[in-house]
Structures are given as C-alpha cells and as structure tokens.
Amino acid sequence: MEINIILPYKETYSEKLAGAVSLLIAEVKNRCKFKKNIKIFGSLILKKPLTKDYISCDLSNKPFYYIYGKTSYYLKNIKKKISKKSIIEIHNRPQAANFFINNNNNNNNKIILYLHNDPLTLRGSKYVYQRMHLLKNLDKIIFVSEWTKRQFFKNLPVIDSEKSLVIYPGSNLIKKIPKKKNNIVFAGKLNQSKGYNIFINAILEIMKKNRSWTCDIVGDDPRYYEKIHHPKIHYHGWLPNEKTMKIFEKSKIAVIPSTWDEPLGRTAIEAASRGCVSIISKRGGLIETNRHGLFLNYVTKEELYNKLNKIINSPSLINSYSKKTFKEFKHSINKTINQINTIYKELK
C-alpha cells in the first residue's frame, strides 16, 4: 500500500533549513521497512530535498489558488496525485486531516494525524467538537509527547483512545561519549519563546568569570534579536542537522531555557544523545526529554546563571550528569522507527 506523507504547507524539507517535522520524516523515509512505498508531499520546489520521492505541489504557476485559499489548493493538488487506496499521514495540520476525512470516498484511505504542537493552538483541533470529530474519523492520532496528548484530550468526554499513541521523535545514540571541550551550546530560534534573551544575559556573566569556557549559538530568527559580540561566543546561524550534532558532541553543556510550553523539544533529545549535561526549563513536554536534566523551576537570568555557575565549577558533577544522561538515554530513533513500522503494518 502506498504511504503518502503530507508536510505542513511551507515546511522546508531541505538539509540546511529542515525543522523537527522534516527531520523526523526524513528519518522515517530512510529507515522504515516500508520506505519504498513512501512519497512525501510539500508545497515548495527544492533543489536538494532531504530524501528521494519528494513531490512538490508548487502553487506559483497557479494564478487562481487565492480564490480557494493556499492550503485548500495545496491539498486538492495532493489528492489528485495519490492513489484511491493508500495511507495518508498528515503532519501537524488538523485542518488538512479534516480535508482528507471529508474526501475519503468509501473509506478506502487510512488516515493518520501526527501532532507536533499543542492541538489547542492548531486550526481544526482547538475546540472539543473538532477533536471529537478527529478522534471518531481518523485511524490513528500520534503525539510527540505525553504533554501533547493530554492537551488533545483536555475537556473531552474520554481520557484516551486505542487510536492514540505517543511516539517520541528519537535521535541516534553514538557508541560512547566523545572527548568534550569546555563549551556551552544553545540551538534554536533566537527569540524570547526559546529563552534566547535570558540565555545571552546569563552567558555573558559566565564568560566573564570563566575564561576557559566558550559558547556556540546555532540558529537565527527573522525578527530582530540582540547579537552579542564576544571573542568566546560564536554565532553559526542555521546549520544542517549533522553539523549541529557535531557541536553537541564537542560540548559539555546544552541549554534549552524555553519560556513557552514546548510540545517536546528535539534539541534536548539530540543533546542528550551526545552526552551533554542539559539545563532545561520545566515547560510543556521538555521534562520528558531527559531523565537527568538540570531543570529550571523559573526561567530567569539569575536561576540560569546559578545553574551554569554551579555545574561549571564542579567537573565531577559534569562528568556524573553526562554519564547518567548518556547511559539512560530513552529516545532512540530505532524505537521511533519500530513503532512507526508497526502502525504502517497494522493499517496496510
């Protein structure tokens, strides 16, 4: 059976700009038992997509798409390209799931919705009746965290369903912890939601008092953000995932100080897979990423500075947390792929 994976509209399925959704889908396409059956649909024309079998449903040469709306036109184009009997996997767009539910003639297609964000903020799943409709008509609903799942079932007359399950987007675990440098890494969008402003204020104080330490900042943001000019703070902009992982490998500490409710936090999982001591805020699903994270009760410059200062001045503590994090890493990409294989096999 054909498996059609549908990216969110405008999702960039390319090496340099791939986000969490695209990276997970690429792993599935490369590792899944049914990879030969998988086609991936997106709205952008890409010279170098992450994997083969990427199909662009480009709208740039469609002068009347605005009449129907970009998303509707995008989904109608995809519908023309998929077989009448197939698995349709929609990522992070309940609105798109509803489109395929409503156009599922004779229920020939099996429809999966994979939710990467808080469903209470997404069009098509904000309200109880919308979520009940999805629960009734979808074949599977996958959540990236227990927190995301709880949000979906909030205020519903049921608290769970055999159709729903949590599959964490995993990371590959290297064989052993590499030799690390006195380096701190921040990776993500450089905005207030990710705690970037809190991070740079704390890291400046750390750099002043700890001359042997350096810092790498990976990421960017289309909005204005303050860029610190300091000889020991290095900005990289967006990097391919492989290069970001190399930075985690060399770094002793990773900081994920999000101020909003992260649905999960791929960065935190990737840092743990490389044995980084991770300082993480207790927001949303972040707490599910690491059994041995150093958690921030309050995301403030003072608390982050104190956590960093304490760990930096105790090499034995760094070594202990690093070993525990690595040894008890719980989100292997192999486990993720095995769970997805099981779902595809069940729905075929």
N, C-alpha and C positions, 0 to 999 in steps of 0.2 A: 504493500500500500504506500502511496506517495505521502510524504510528510512535508507540509508547507509551513514554514516558519515566517511569520509576518512581523517585521520590525516596526516600531513606532514611527510615525511619519517624521521625516527629517533626521532620524537616527543615522549617525555616520558610521558605517560599517567598514572602516579603514584602519590600517595599522597605527597611524600616529594619533588619530582623534577618537579611537574607539573608547566608549564608556563601558560601564559594568554590564549593560544588557548585551551589547555587541560581543564583548569578550567571552561571556558565558555561551552565547550561541555559537561562536567560533570553536570553542572547546567541544561542544556537542557535535558539531559538524565534523570535526577532526577525529573524535574518539568513539563516537556512538557506533553500536553494532549495525545500525540502520542508516549509516551515513550516505550510502549510495542512493537512498530513497529521498534524501533531504534536499529541498530547494528553499532558498532564502530570498524573501522579497523586501525591497526597500524603495524609497522614493528618489534616491539620489543616484546620479551617474558617477561611478567611481572607477578611476584608472586601475587602482590596486585594492580591490576588496580583500577582506581578511581571509576569505576562503573561496573555493570554486563554487559554482552553482548559485551565485548571487544574481538575482534578476532585478533590474531597475524598472520601476514603473514611473518613469520620469514624466512630469506634467508640463515641462517648459514649452513643449510644442503643442499644447492643448489649450487653445485660446478661450474656450468656454468653461474651463474647470471651475472658475469662480462662481458660476451660476449655481452649481451643485454644492460647492464647498470643497476645499482641497482634500480633506480626509475622505469624504464620500467618493470623490472621483478616484482617489488613490485605491480605495477598497474595491470599487467597481472594476477597475483595471486588473487588479489581482484576481478577482473572481473569474474573469474571462480566461485566465492563464492556468487555473488549477483544474484537476480532474473532478468529475462528479462524485467520486467515491475516494475520499482521502482523509488524512488527519490534518486539521488546521490548528496551528499553535500560534496564538496571538500574545504578544508581549506588552504588558503594561497599559493596554488600552481597552477597558471595558466597553467603550463605545463601539470599537471595532468588533469585539466579541458579539455584541448585540446585532451588528450588521450581518454577520455570518449565521447567527441563530435564526434571524428573520428570513434569510435566503438559503436555508438548508432544506432544499426540496427532498421530501421523502426521508428526511433524517439520514441521508447517505453519508454525510461527513461527520467525523468525530471531532469535537471542538474542545481545545484546551485553552484556558486563560492563565498566563504566568504573570503574577503580580509582583513587581519590584518596588512599588511605592505604597504609601498609605492609601488604601482603597477609598477612604473617606474624603480624599482630596482629588480623586480622579473622576472625570466626566463619565457618567454611566454606572457609577457604584457609590455615589455619595449618600443615597437615601436607602432606607430599609427595603422598600418595594423593588428598587433596582437590584439590590444584592440578592433578594429572594428570587427574582426572575433569573439572574445568572445561575444561582445555585440549582434551580429547577431544570434549566435547559442546557447547561454545559456538561460535558462528560468528565472533565477534571478541572480543578482550580488549584494551581500551585502557588505557594507563597515562599518568599526568600527568607522568612524568619517567623518564629512563633509570634512575635510582636505584630507583624503584618497580618497574620491570620486572626489574631484577637481583634484587631481593628475591623476586619471584614465582618466578623460575627457579632460585633457590638450592637446591642439592642435588637438582634434578630430573635425570633421565637425558638430558634435552635442554637445550640452552642458548638456544634461540629457537624461534619458530614463525611460519609465514606468517599465522597468525590474530592474532598480537600486534603492536601498534604503539604508539608514543609520540605522543600529541597534547598539546602544552602548552596549558593554558588561557591564551589570549592577552589582550592589552589593546589598546585603540585608541590609536594614536600620534597626538598632536596635531601640527600643521604645523611649529611651531617652539617652542623653549624660551621660556617666558614670563619676564617680569621677576620675579626672585625676591628674597625677603627673607632676612635672617639668621635663619633658622628651622630647627629640627630637629624631625622628626616621628617618633613611634612609633605604629604602628597594629596592633591585635590584642588578643587576650585578655591581661588584666593578671595574668599568673601566672608562676611560675618557669620553666615549659617554654618560654615565649616570651621569657624573659630579662628580664622587666619589672623584677624586683628589682635586677638588675645595672645595667640602664639608669638607673633613678632614682638610684642611688648615684653613678653616673658623671656624670649630667646635673646634679646639684646642684653638684658641683665645677666643672663647666663654666660654669654660670650665675654662680657667684661670681666667676670670673675673666674672664668675657667679658660685659660689661654690655650690649653691643649685640645680643646674641643672645636669642632666645625659643624656646619649645618647645611643641608641640601633642601631646597624648596622646589618641588616638582608640581607644575600646574600653572594655571592662568585664570583670567576671568575677563569677560567682555566689558564689565563695568570698571570704574576706577578703583584701584587699590593702591595702598601705600607700599612702595618698594624700598626696602632698606639697603643702603649702600654700606657694606661692611666687608672687610677682606676675608672674613671667615664664614660669611653667609653667601651661598651660591644659588642663584636662580637658574632653572633649566627650562622653564616653560613646559608645554606638553611634550611628553616623551612617549615613544612606543612602550607598551607594557613590558616588553623584555628588558628594556634599559632601566625602567623604574625598578624592576625586580633586582637588577644588579646593584642598584643603590641601597635597597633594603638589605641585600646580602652583606654589604660592607659596613652597615650602620648598626650601632649598638642599641639605639633608641628610636622608636617611631612615635609620633604624637598625632592623635586623632581627637581634637577637642571640639567636636561639633556642638553647636548650641541649639540645633533643631533636632527633631525626632528622626534620626536616621532609620530607614527601614531595616538596614542591616549594617553595611559598611565593608565593601570589598577590600578597601585599603587595609583595614585592620586584620582581615583574614590573610592577605598577602604578606603583611609584615610578620605575622605570627609564623607563617610557613618558612620564613627565613631566620627565625630565632631572635627577632627584635624584641626588646623589652618595650611593651606598648603602654602608653599613657592615653587612656580613653575616657571620654565623657559617658555618663550613665544616661544616654538618650536613645529612645526607641529600641531598635534591635542591636545596637552596638555591644550591649552587655553579653550578647550571645556569641560573639566572635572569638572570645579568648578566655579560657579558664583562669589564666594567671595575669590578666591585665591589671595595671595600676589605675583604678577608676577615680575620676574626678567627681566628687559629690556636687561641687559648684564650679561651673566653668568660668573662672576668673583668672586674671593675670597672676594674682597672689597665690592661688592654690596650684596653678600650673607651675609657677616658678618654684614653689616649695617642693613639689613632687620631683621636678627635674633636679633641683639642687641636692636633694636627699639621695637620689639614685646615683647621680654623677660622682658624689663623694664617697660612694661605697662600691668599689669594684667587685667585692664578693657578692653583694646584693644583685648587681647587674648580671653576674655570672649565674647566680641561682635562678633568677627570674627567666633568663634566656633559656637555660636548660629545661626548666619546667614547661615553658611555653612551647618549646620545640618537641619535647617528649610527649606532651599530651595534646598536640595539635589535633583538632577534631573535625576539620572541614576539608577533607581530601577531595580533590577533583575526581578521583576514581570512584568514590562513594556517590558523588553527584551523578556521574555518567551511568553508574549501575542503576540508580533509582529511575533515571530517565529512560534507560533501556527497558526496564520493567513496565513502565507506563506505555511506551510505544508497542511493546509486545502484547499487552493486555488489550489495547484499542485496535490492533490490526484486524 
